[in-house]
Structures are given as structure tokens and as C-alpha cells.
Amino acid sequence: MPTKRQLFLSHVAQTSPYPMIVEVERAEGIFIYDVNGKRYYDMDSGFSVSSLGHRHPAVIMAIEDQLGKYLHTTVYGEHIQSPQIQFATQLSRLLNNRLQTVYYTNSGSEAVEVAIKAARKFTGRYGIISCRNAYHGSTLGAESLRSDIGYPSSFMPGMPGVSHIDFNAINQLEYITLETAAVILEPVQAEAGVILPKKDFLLKLRQRCHETGALLVLDEIQTGFGRTGSLFAFQQYQMEPDILLMAKAMGGGLPAGAAMSSSEILGCLADSPPLGHITTFGGHPSASPLLVPYSKC
Ligand SMILES: Cc1ncc(COP(=O)(O)O)c(C=O)c1O
């Protein structure tokens, strides 16, 4: 009889040659318990997902409440579903800026794809600039934003039109031009080693995007939902993006992501052609009632 470990290694696709192989029985708060009752401090918290801890009671309550009503009906822009409205309205009130409309996705990478497509369509431009050493996800578009040679070269050719600047390099902002559709970056570079923006970098970047008409996209997929001390990191830098990307902790443990922007920018995906970007499960009712718990924690 094969062990679960053997079945895991033979039948579940591996993402690295060195899996942790913790056989999870349950998880609560900051702890994971394995099948032998051994308790682990979950120091990676599912790669920035479990910011509220595992199975936070308010999260479980919100999910259970929703499961008693409906699980899935058409999610994208056809049916009026309270969890989607509640989350989007509450988030726009909390941010209280031009970011007032939410496009729901299932993951961070998909939110990045939404931003690239919306920026290209809205500006009618092609160029995308990202920062060296950034990580924005593993779909081909998001992967194409990476600069480190090893990763992109294995999967290339990727998406054309991408170029890079160094994070924090104010003297490279001149590479943002009238041909740039969007600049996409993390306000704090995460995978690159937790690199904070230097004083003025984000402000100068914001200014350059205004001057050239390029959209500024902030990837807060990892920094969002309280990880830097404010709901989103950009709120500490006296500026705001044109498009804000979120995922990971957003779903409280369920898969959820979003691109948030003005209705003008995101609205361009609805027309000419209609259904310019769609997703079968993005904004799933079980995964989008969860700002409620954030406000109670
Ligand atoms: C900054 C950043 N952007 C995007 C992503 C991709 O998100 P997902 O894995 O949900 O597709 C990640 C994931 O680690 C991330 O850290």
C-alpha cells in the first residue's frame, strides 16, 4: 500500500525538486498540525495568504453564511451578487480615491493580465515597463514582465513590448515615454528581497506617468491587506496608482484576486469587443464577502 507521501510525489505535479512535504491534518491561527500531531509555526503563511491566521472565525462565518445561500451563478457582470457588491463598495469607501471599480479574478497573475490588457486598450499603446527582479506571477503575460534571465528564457518568446527599469532608479524614469501603456511594479519589491521604495521614487514615478499618459499599475498582491501596516502600501507614499492589483490575503484563504481602477479604465474591457476579458469563477460568491472580516479584526 503506497503512503500518502509516495502518492503525492507520483500523482501531484511538483513545482520544485525540494518539496517541504508536511502532511497537513489541520490548521488554526498561526499553526499547522501534521498527521502525527506535530505543530508547526506557519512562517510563510501560504506565501502571504493567511494574514488573518488560518480559519479566522470571521472568515469561516462569512463563508458559511454565503454557502447557505448560493455557491455559483454566472459571476461576471451579468448577475447582481451581494458579496461582490459589498466587497467592492466597502473597498472603494476605504480607499476613498479614484479607484472605485473592481474587476474580480481568481488569482494575482490573472489580475496582472487584466491590468496589461486594460492599459493597452485604454491608452491604445503597446509598451509595458516593469522593474528588474520583480515577480508578478506565472501566466505567460505576467512571466514576461520578469527581467531575470533564467526564468524568462526558459519560456520565451513571451509577450512582446516589455522593457525594464531598475527599482528606485529615478534617473531611469525617462524610459517611460508617450509609447508606454503602463508601468507595473510592486511598491515594495517582495520576492526580490523586501526592497522598500526610496524617498520620492514613487512620487516621481507618479509624476512621470502623468506627464506621459502611461498608466501606473501597483501590484499589491503581496503587500496588500495590511502587510505593510496600512491596508495597501501605497497609502503611505502620498500617491495613488491608476490600477491597483490585489490577491493572496484578499480571500482569507480562498482563491480571490482583483484589479481595481476607475470605471473609465476598466470599462474599456466591456466594449469593442464586448467580453474583452472574462473569467468563469472570478468574484466567486464564497470568496468575495471577505472584507467584512478584515474590518472586524
Ligand atoms: C507581487 C506578486 N504579484 C503577483 C503574484 C502572483 O499571484 P498568484 O500566485 O496568485 O497568481 C505574486 C505571487 O507570489 C506576487 O508575490
The ligand as a MOL file (V3000), in Angstrom:
LIG
                    3D

  0  0  0     0  0            999 V3000
M  V30 BEGIN CTAB
M  V30 COUNTS 16 16 0 0 0
M  V30 BEGIN ATOM
M  V30 1 C 3.9320 40.5260 -6.0920 0
M  V30 2 C 3.2250 39.3640 -6.6880 0
M  V30 3 N 2.4930 39.5210 -7.8130 0
M  V30 4 C 1.8210 38.5070 -8.3730 0
M  V30 5 C 1.8640 37.2410 -7.8350 0
M  V30 6 C 1.1080 36.1170 -8.4870 0
M  V30 7 O -0.0150 35.7880 -7.7420 0
M  V30 8 P -0.6980 34.3420 -7.9300 0
M  V30 9 O 0.2740 33.3300 -7.4570 0
M  V30 10 O -1.9550 34.4250 -7.0950 0
M  V30 11 O -1.0220 34.1980 -9.3800 0
M  V30 12 C 2.6270 37.0110 -6.6800 0
M  V30 13 C 2.7170 35.6590 -6.0900 0
M  V30 14 O 3.5900 35.3230 -5.3420 0
M  V30 15 C 3.3200 38.0970 -6.0970 0
M  V30 16 O 4.0620 37.9370 -4.9880 0
M  V30 END ATOM
M  V30 BEGIN BOND
M  V30 1 1 1 2
M  V30 2 1 2 3
M  V30 3 2 2 15
M  V30 4 2 3 4
M  V30 5 1 4 5
M  V30 6 1 5 6
M  V30 7 2 5 12
M  V30 8 1 6 7
M  V30 9 1 7 8
M  V30 10 2 8 9
M  V30 11 1 8 10
M  V30 12 1 8 11
M  V30 13 1 12 13
M  V30 14 1 12 15
M  V30 15 2 13 14
M  V30 16 1 15 16
M  V30 END BOND
M  V30 END CTAB
M  END
